[in-house]
């Protein structure tokens, strides 16, 4: 049995060193969408795994960016796959109050000191904190209580395009595991712990329309806007196509058979929902997102049902023609929309794009091109009754928190690749800490203790406890 207090004391003494390691990882760019620093970041993580004592630590090549693999043999009865992501979103969005890759520590009330940087909470902060926790166990002369198989991918922000290649190659090793663990920081800005049991699936694609394929409008380049008097507009044509896909308010998808496979909440979900609606703090949730209201001014259980069990069709961005400062009259020759669909149980990834293609063709928009940007992946869930989930629950309670348990969230992650054939492994997510503004300016993770949430030391201690409790599943 680990002497946890010795490990916790070491973590407290090592705060500055551990903080520096988080900053080092953040300062190494790994922007997968721009192929900026990704391989260098993978090499950095590989060195950390080697320092930890992982045998066979290496970069596993794929058709895209490499997966960092490491196998730590503790001689334990249980084996845990530790899934991590080391790539991040771009940093060119306006509004940063500090340089996005500097890893600067700033004072941010009411939390105290935070690292404000791209990747701080999504998810380099947690990745390095978990490695710090493992190193702290060793530093006290003790052994990590489970065998660990590290899988750190560099394409999560690109839809985990090539992770299946790695899983196929390493199915034999991965199948020896008892569960998959994703280190995260589960506290909201008030300190409440949210325990998540699943994710929605995702399909991401572009819709493109240009005058050359359409046979109308400018065919090679944008022309003067005055020509709209006698030349068709691909931009208006695309907008008309998009408008056929949803109700006028944009909240109901009108694509034929879109909702056919959507399952109602399972009985276990309903049990969790009964408890969740009693503690759900929609004011805090809205404040974190800076939104005034939910769709149809829904509240409580109604809002939760929408969030958890509604598939979505979302326009992430749309552009064409001139979008710079001032004025420039133009008739665009091409317009593009980036779109994603979020899948709930029991929707199937492979059915989404064919349904959209049929819809566009039926409504006379055969010229609109669909470009698949990600292969996509399905939804995934773990039962709260699963022993690995109970280990996370036990950890939260040991630290004095009764978590708010969510059947799943509306976000997506590639857990189905571990959760279904051929591995069929339960996956769990957890850790005590807080951060916010993922994918946005001023992304942050709390590192100081004493505020409404845990800081870096608490996050690392919670990972130690999770490893102990996973050893007992």
Secondary structure, 3 states (H helix, E strand, C coil): CCCHHHHHHHHHHCHHHHHHHHHHHHHCCCEHHHCECHHHHHHHHHHHHHHHCCEEEEEECCCCCCEEEEEECCCCCCEEEEEEECCECCCCCCCCCCCCCCCEEEEECCCEEEEECCCHHHHHHHHHHHHHHHHHHHHCCCCCCCEEEEEEECCHHHCCCCHHHHHHHCHHHHCCCCEEEEECCCECCCCCEEEECEEEEEEEEEEEEEHHHHCCCCCCCCEEHHHHHCCCCHHHHHHHHHHCCECCCCCCECCCCCCCCCCCCCHHHHHHHHHHHHHCCHHHHHHHHCCCCCHHHCCHHHHHHHHHHCCEEEEEEEECCCCCCCCCCEECCEEEEEEEEEECCCCCHHHHHHHHHHHHHHCCCCCCEEEECCCCECCEECCCCCHHHHHHHHHHHHCCCCCEEECCCCCECCCHHHHCCCCCCCEEEECCCCEECCCCCCCEEECCCCCCCCCHHHHHHHHHHHHHHHHCC
